[in-house]
Amino acid sequence: MSEVCHPLRRPLAAVLTACLLLLGCATETPPPQDDDPEIRALEQEQSRFSEKKRELVSRAIKLEPSQQNAFWQEYEQYEAELKTYYDEKYRLIRDYAKNYEIMTDETAESLAERSFKLQQRRLDLTRKYFNSIRKAVSATIAVRFLQLENRINLLSDLKIASEMPLIGLPEEPDDDMDESQP
């Protein structure tokens, strides 16, 4: 079976790395260990992503010199809180992958509830820093920040979703197989 037809055969690392582009139940993954090579690799990816994101924000936000300090102070606080969100999102995706082939209704419901809470947390965090940036700099800069964050978040979510198989879908036949043969 080809990888295109069966997304579950994609390495878990690809799905987990996609989380960075961009977070309880009984089956919840324990916090990652510092000596886990997968975690170290993801942390390095996260660091590279953060640098690229900061460059993108710097170019797109177009701050006046008088706005620089106030904006970046708020932005750094936002990014620190956002990291904990991504850590939680990573654990959620890892739990999904761990339970994919043995998914029960109870586990699926728990994962869904965690996902809803996570989505609300992201919205609350974005709203909080929209208001902080609006007060510290201006409404226009805050809206520009909101637009950038929404675009980055949508691209990240799209990448993750494209890598994750849907629950309970039957395997698709190989395209190369001739269906007329037994």
Salt bridges, closest charged atoms under 4 A:
ASP36 OD2 - ARG94 NH2 3.64
GLU38 OE2 - ARG94 NH2 3.70
GLU45 OE2 - ARG48 NH2 2.24
GLU76 OE2 - ARG54 NH1 1.98
GLU79 OE2 - LYS53 NZ 2.63
GLU81 OE2 - LYS128 NZ 2.85
ASP87 OD2 - LYS83 NZ 3.20
GLU88 OE1 - ARG121 NH1 2.25
ASP95 OD2 - ARG114 NH1 2.70
ASP124 OD1 - ARG127 NH1 3.97
GLU149 OE2 - LYS53 NZ 2.94
GLU149 OE1 - ARG122 NH2 3.23
ASP157 OD1 - LYS89 NZ 2.52
GLU163 OE1 - ARG10 NH1 3.96
GLU163 OE2 - LYS159 NZ 3.11
GLU171 OE2 - HIS6 NE2 3.61
